[in-house]
Amino acid sequence: MSGGAFGNVHARRGTTAPPAHVLPPVQRDGTRTRDQRSGARTETRPAAAVHRPLRLAGLTGLALHLALALWLVLRPLPVAWVYDANLTPLASLRSSSAWQVVGELLLLAPLGVLLPLAGGRIRAPWLPSFLRTTGVSALLATGLEFLSSWTPGHVLNVDHILLAVIGVVVTHLALVPGLRRLLRDRRPGLRAPRVKVLAVPTMPAAVTPTVTVAPAARPRAYAEPTPPAR
């Protein structure tokens, strides 16, 4: 009686009751995940796949290069006097030599490759990767410049930050798109699987004999004349 009543309620509302054998997936401890509780759906795309060996190599190279950059920036310089702090972009280039400019461009240039490599994503779109690399390198260059201003022989110079970011941008645009394309071509496991469609031979249709049925004779609508009685 109760089952029929509930069935009538679902029928009136226009909804169907969920099947009893379909249960939401749970974690090992028996609880649901955060996305399942909120109702959000996650999609797995090839662009989001993380290659762990490349990521490990990128993190190792990133740590080594940052340690080298810290040693180069924070070491004290024995100088008799220094310039004042420069907060005007490109104002100190007149008094800088070509070797100094090249050195500032190459100081953080490897980050243009190491930062995407540390992410481990081979199929990432180029524009988000470029923006992330540029933003992180700008933050690192600013932090290194502020730390170096407290070291004897160094002063705060905004041109050092600009040149370091320009070096990262040029390195990223020159190497990262080509390297990602090369890795995708050389690793067949990273390509999308190709599904081969096999042609199924068609069997000839069986010939079925046709039987023509003659239409039944229609009954006469008039009465036959009866012979005269003798």
JOMOPE-V461528 format. One record per residue. N is the residue number from 1. SS is DSSP state (h for helix, s for strand, l for the rest). Layout:
N:SS
N:SS
This chain:
1:l
2:h
3:h
4:h
5:h
6:h
7:h
8:h
9:h
10:h
11:h
12:h
13:h
14:l
15:l
16:l
17:l
18:l
19:l
20:l
21:l
22:l
23:l
24:l
25:l
26:l
27:l
28:l
29:l
30:l
31:l
32:l
33:l
34:h
35:h
36:h
37:h
38:h
39:l
40:l
41:l
42:l
43:l
44:l
45:l
46:h
47:h
48:h
49:l
50:l
51:l
52:h
53:h
54:h
55:h
56:h
57:h
58:h
59:h
60:h
61:h
62:h
63:h
64:h
65:h
66:h
67:h
68:h
69:h
70:h
71:h
72:h
73:h
74:h
75:l
76:l
77:l
78:l
79:l
80:l
81:l
82:l
83:l
84:l
85:l
86:s
87:l
88:l
89:l
90:l
91:l
92:l
93:l
94:l
95:l
96:l
97:l
98:h
99:h
100:h
101:h
102:h
103:h
104:h
105:h
106:h
107:h
108:l
109:l
110:l
111:h
112:h
113:h
114:h
115:h
116:h
117:h
118:h
119:h
120:l
121:l
122:l
123:l
124:l
125:l
126:h
127:h
128:h
129:h
130:h
131:h
132:h
133:h
134:h
135:h
136:h
137:h
138:h
139:h
140:h
141:h
142:h
143:h
144:h
145:h
146:h
147:h
148:h
149:l
150:l
151:l
152:l
153:l
154:l
155:l
156:l
157:s
158:h
159:h
160:h
161:h
162:h
163:h
164:h
165:h
166:h
167:h
168:h
169:h
170:h
171:h
172:h
173:h
174:h
175:h
176:h
177:h
178:h
179:h
180:h
181:h
182:h
183:h
184:h
185:h
186:h
187:l
188:h
189:h
190:h
191:l
192:l
193:l
194:l
195:l
196:l
197:l
198:l
199:l
200:l
201:l
202:l
203:l
204:l
205:l
206:l
207:l
208:l
209:l
210:l
211:l
212:l
213:l
214:l
215:l
216:l
217:l
218:l
219:l
220:l
221:l
222:l
223:l
224:l
225:l
226:l
227:l
228:l
229:l
230:l
